């Protein structure tokens, strides 16, 4: 039997497009004490928030985290345009960390977002760079990740001090909820530095924050060393490492949304209030806190000076994620409790036996 299907009329800047939506009544998110959020309701949501969504996530490479059976099913990532992708969904060829090059999806209009919903996308993961220059980020991104024993109050305290650090470095930070337990701090920057250089700027900011809040913040990569502190996840600044985009839902009960907020809202912040069902009303009442983000991009020169200062003082490169090739100056990729010095050379490679 053919699945139920409806046709949606979506308004783009260049006209209207009709999008076929299959299984519109299928529940994507169950909701305690209420009717679940259906695929049709989700498609309506992305149309309502398409303007701020595209401002934050559009016109750049994006990975789609898709769930064929709603959040209760298994998810998978789509980076390359699948067979049959319509011509109103764009693509750009990007270079991955391995050196491989391949087209990646780019969303440039509301109809493309609705198409992604039709393809069972729940979470949108945009790159920090734009499609017309994929190698140089337009944002410095810092992920404040609560570790066991910490939560939102500790993340908020770290975010406030991080704001001071970044402003001292000449940048203007913007903040959003992650849609889960943490907070994301973004600074618009001019696209003059490639990903590895921006990562060094993030590490410099994280180390400065750690110096100011040593008992509350850590840049330690290995979980066994983090303790009950907020982890500054510097590796989220790498090429092809992404966070849930602004106004993107998460694949979690209740349909929480990664939501830009004003700094003043941190006083009584409750991320659970931000859901697929509440964000359209919030935008109508509060507006988009990130609406002017890209008006005055900053520079990372000061953070890079801090990086060089720290290197001169013996603080060098930090570990990379396991899928990366071995990077120059990187310490050994082995957790400290399992490291035996005799098994590693000075470059952090396994010693020959």
C-alpha positions, 0 to 999 in steps of 0.5 A: 500500500502506498504511504499517505502523502500530502503536497505542501506549497512553500514560499521561497524568495524566488517564488512558490514550490510544491513539496510532496510530504510522505507520512505526514501524520507519523509521530516524530517526537512523542510528547508526555501528556500531549499529542506527539509532534508529527512530520507535518507539524515539523514541516510547518515549524521549519517554514515558520522559522526559515528566515532566522534558520537560513541566516544561521545555517544556510548557504554553507555545507550542512550535514543532515542527521536523519531518522527514518522512524522518528527519534525512537529509531536509529539515526544516520548522517547524510553529507552528500546530496542523495540520488534524486535531490531536487535542483532547488537544493544546492551543493558545494564541493568540500575538502575533508580532513583526509584530503578527499573532496566530495559534494555536500548539501547546501540549504539556501531556501525554505523549500530546501529545508522542507525537503530535508524534513521530507528526507526525515532530517531531525538535526541540522549540522552546519559548517562554520564556513560558507559555500563560497569559501568552505576553507575559512570559517566565518565563526569562531565556535566554542562548545561548553560541555557539562561533565558528570556532576555539572549542569546548566548553572555551571555552564552559564557561569563559564559562559559569562566569564568566556564572554569577558575573555572573548571581548578582551580579545576584541570579539563579540560573542553570541550564545545559544542553548545546545538543545541538550545540556550545554551552551554554544558560544559563537563569535563572527569573524572575518574569513581570513584563517583556515580551520586549524588556525581558528582551532588554535584561537579556540584553544587559546580562549579555552586556556585563558578561561581555564586559568580564570576558573581552574576549578570549574572549567577544563580543556583536558581532552581525556575524560578521565582528567576532566573531573566535575568541570565544564569542558571547552570542546576545542575540537568542535572547531575542526573542519567537518566537526559540527554542532546542532545549528541554531533553531535546529531541533534535537533527537530528544524527547519533547523536541528541544531546539538549539536556541539563540538567546540574549545574554540577559536571558541567562539569569533564568534560562530554562532550555526545556522551554525551547521546543518545536512548539514554542519557538515560533511564538518566541520569535514573534515576541522576542525576535531573533537574538542572532539577527545582527550577528554577521554585521560586524565580524571580528578578528582573531589576531589577539587570540593567536597572540595568546596561542603563540605566548602559550606555545612559548611557555610550553603549552603546545598542540592538543589532541585531535579526534581519532578520525583525523590523521596524525597532526604535527606537534600532536601529543600521543593519542592514548589516554594518560592512564594507559600511556607507557612512555617507552611505547611512544616516540617524541612525535607521539607515534607508537614506538617501533619494537 
